[in-house]
Amino acid sequence: IHSGDPKNRDHCDCEVRDKEMADNMDRITGDYNDFWAGRDYLNQLDKLKAPVLMAHAFNDWNVMPEHSVRIYQALKEKGVPVQCYFHQGGHGGPPPMKQMNRWFTRYLHGIENGVEDDPKAWVVREKAKRTEPTPYGDYPNPDATAVELLPTRLMKNGKGGLELNPPKTSGIDSNQGKQTFTDDVSLTGAELAQSDSSDHRLLFVTPELKEPVHLSGTPSLSIKVASSKSAANLSVWVVSLPWKKRGRITDNIITRGWADPQNHKSLSESEPLKPGQFYSLKFDLQPDDQVIPAGQQIGLMIFSSDRDSIFRARIIQLPTINQY
């Protein structure tokens, strides 16, 4: 809205921000509608033929990394030459000059330099410089294997387990029961993750890692939830514990995700929740590529209002959330 000639800003504010966007973005329901579909680059790839060098950051909570990852996947399916570069920082950050130079030398100037035979994915590892990415055959890492982690009952320490093959005695059966927490928008996700126990989140953790674990790809969560109110936020963080208060950006939050239980049937059509009734949800978290060091635990934290990422007007009534 404010890019370009400053003399056009008042007009853009009036016509675009205060009319087109205000009238169509639907901050009341948050439903996916024609306004958002028209701004989704994934819906505009039919005519794209130009080779694409894609750059993004796994900790960009402004423009989410899934924007680039899903376009990268779609371009591969179209047969468009594509290469991706990811770093571990936040918003912004171009690939190394050498990588850009090779790409544009080949596809802009037409000089055969073999860049199409280079690795498809370049990821800056946690302690590396942004100009020194590690090459991989593709993204997600082709060596990655999909695994399913299951939560176990919360213990007296306020934490449950997160296990590959939990025993039946841990509660992964028809008698699992319900876990309950109450929303509190005054608490940040970081505060909740660091709490030894809390009535405002659920936290399930793996055993302490005996060796580093390389996570690569897009995690998804399957969950059944019920709310005491007709509307509720649902937020999920995957974290590395214990939490390091003065660590690097990759030390604590691995990835995040959000869902609106009112859209349990469709992203484009929401409906009020019936208090106490359980709804099944399955949704993706943000893509990531991160090495979690030995000695840490991977935690799945489920809570309601991620105060830095959600529209708080929906949660005035502070609902109670049940999960199983």
N, C-alpha and C positions, 0 to 999 in steps of 0.2 A: 504493500500500500504506500509506503513512504520511500520507495526506491525511485531513482530517476530525477527529473527536474523538480526542485522544491516548490516551484510555482504551481504544480499540479496537486500538491498534497491536500489542500482544503477540498478540492473537488473529489479526490479519491476517498478521503474520509467520509464525505457526505454520501457519495453514490455507492461505494464499495463496502466500507466498514459499517456505516450506520444504516444502510438499506439492504443491499444484496446479502451480505454476511449475516447481519442481525436478523433478517427475515427468514433465512433459509438454513442456518447451521443447526438449529434445534437444540438449544441448550437445556430444554425442559426434559425431553426423553433421552437424548443422546443417540437416537436411532440413526443407522446408516441410510441415507436417502440420496436422491438424485443430485443434490448439491455436493455431497461428499464424493459420490461416484464420478462426477464430472471433474473432480480435482485429484482423482486417483490415477497416477501415471501408469499403473498396471493395466488400466482400461484403454490406454492410448498407445499401445506398442505395435499395433497392426502394421503401420507404415514405417516403423523404425528399421533401418538397414545398416546404419553406421556402427562400426565396431565400438564397443563401450569399455572404458576403463573406469570401474566403479570404486569410489573411496568412501569409507564410513568409519565410525568409531563404535565400539561395543558398549561404551558408557555414555553415549549421547542420549540424554533424556529429553532433548528438545525435538530433534528429528529422529525417531526411533530406528534402531538398526534393522528392524524387519522391513522397513521401506525399501532399503537397498537389497536385502537378501532375497525377498520375493521377486523383485525385478531381475536380479541376477539369475535366479532359477528360470524365470520365464524366457529370458533372452537365450539361455543355453538351449531350452526346448525349441526355440525358433531357429536355432542354428546360427545366430549372430555371434561373431567373435567377441568374447568378453573375458575380462580379467578383473579380479577384485583385490582390493587392498583394505585391510582393517587394522586399526590401532586400538590401544587400550584406554585412550583418553576420552575427552568429552567432545562437544560440538566443534566441528571444523578439523582441518588438518589434511593436507594433500599427500599423495604418495611421494616417494623420493624422486628427485629430478631425473636420475638415471632411468627409473622405470617409466616415467612419463615420456622421456625423450625417445626411448626405444619404441613405445607404443605409437607415438605420433609420427616418428620417422617412417614407420612401416605403413600406417593407415592414412596419414595425411599427405606425406610426401611420396608414398609409393615405393620406398626403398626396401628391397628384400633383406631383412636382417634376422629372420627366424624367430621373431617375438611370439609368433603363434605357437611355437613349440616350447615356450617358457612355461613354468608352473602356472596354473590358473589362479591360485590363491596365495596371497602374501599377508601374513599376520605378524604384527609386532608383539613379541613376547613381553611378559610382565616387566622385566627389568631392562629391556633393550631400549635403545634410542628409536625414536619414531622413524628415522631414516634407515633403520637396519631391520627390516621385516624378515621373518623366516618363511621360506617357500614351502607350499604344500600342493599336492596334486589337484586339489579342488577344495571347495567349501560346501558342506561340512567336510572335515578331514575324512578322506576315504577309509582310513584305518579305524574310524570310530565305530562302535557297536551300540545299538540301541539297547537300553536296559530299563526295566520297570522297578521303581522303588515304591514300597508300600509302607504306610504309617502304622505305628502301633499305639496302644493306649497311652495316654499321658500318665506319667508317674508323679510321685509326690514332689519331685523337684520341678514340676511344671513343664517337663519336656517328655515327648514321646520318641520312639525309635523311628528310623527311616532305613528300611532293610530290603535287600534283594530277595531273601527267602525267609521271611519271618515264620517262626513256629506258630502252630495253631493256638498255643497258650497265650500268645501275645495279643490275641483279639482280632486277627484278620479272618473273620468268619461271620456267620449270620448274627452272632452275639456281640459284635463289635461295640454296639451302643452308640451314644451321641457325645460329642464334645461341644461345649458351649463357651462363647465369649461375648463380651459387650463392647460395642463401638465406643471409642473415645478419640475424637478428632484432635484433641489437644496434644496427643502423644505422637511423636514422629516415629517412622519406621525404625530408625536407628535406636531410639530409646526402647522400643518394644523388643528389638533383637538382642539388646544388651541386658534386658531384665532377666533375673534368675527365674522368676515366675511372674505371670501376669494374667489378670482376668480379661484382658483386652486383645489377646491373640492366642493362636495355637502354634506350637513350635515342635517340629519333629527333626531329629538329628541322626546322622549316620554314626557308626563307631568312629573312633579316631583313625584317620587314614594312616596306614603303615607305609605307603609309598605315594608319590605324587599321582594325581588323577587329572588327565587331560579331558576336559569337557568341550565338545564341539558340536554345534547344531542348535536346533530350536526345541526346547523342552515344552511339553504340554501337560496339563493337569486335568484329571477327571475327578469330580467331586459331587457330592449331593449336599445341598444347603437348604436351610429353612430360616426364615426371619420372623421376628415378632411384629414387624411393620410391613407395610405394603411396598416399601422401597428400601434398598440397602446397597451399599457399595461392597465390592469384594476385591481385595488386593492380595497379591502373593509375592513374596520375596524369596529368592534362593540366596542364602548367605554362607559365608565362610566364618566359622567360629573356632576359637574365641575371637571376639570383635577387637580390632586394633584401633584405638582412638586416634592415633597419629600415623596411620599407615598410608600406603599408596591407594589410589582410586580403586585398584583391583583387589585390595586386601579384604574387603568386607562384603559388599554387594556383588553377587555373581550375576544375577539377572532378576528381572521383575515382570509382573503381568497383572492385568486388571480385567474384570468382567462385571457386567451389569446383570444380576439375576433376573431382572425384568425381561431381558432378551434371551431367555433360556430356550425359546423356540426358534427365534429368528433375530438376526442383527438389525433387520429393518422394521420389525414390529414388536414393540414392547407391550407388556401387560402388567397391571398391578399384581403383586404377590399376595397370595392368601396366607395370612399369618399362621405359622406352624406347619405349613405344608412343605414337604421336601421337593426340590427340583434338581434334576441332573444337569450338570454343566461340564463341558469339555472345551478348553481353550488353550491357545498357545501363549507362552511367555516370550520375552524378547530373545532373539538369537544371541549366541555368545560363543567365544572360543577362549578358554582360560585354563591354566594349569593350577590346580589347587595343591599346595605343598603338603608333604607328609606332616603329621602332627595336628592338622586341622580337622574339623568336622564340617560336613555339608549339611546345612539346615534348611528345612522348608517351613517358612513362616506364613501362616494364613491369618489375615486380619481384615478389617472392614475398610476404614478410610485412610488411604495413603495421603496424608494432608498436603504433600507437595505435588500431587499428581492428579487430584480428582476435583470435581465441581462440588464444593461443600454444601451448597444449598439443598442437595438431595438428602442430607443426613442430619437434619435438625432434630429429628425425633430419637436419635441414638438407639438404633435397633439392636436387639440381641440376635446373634447368629448361631445356629446349630449346624454342625458339620459331621458327616460320617462317611 
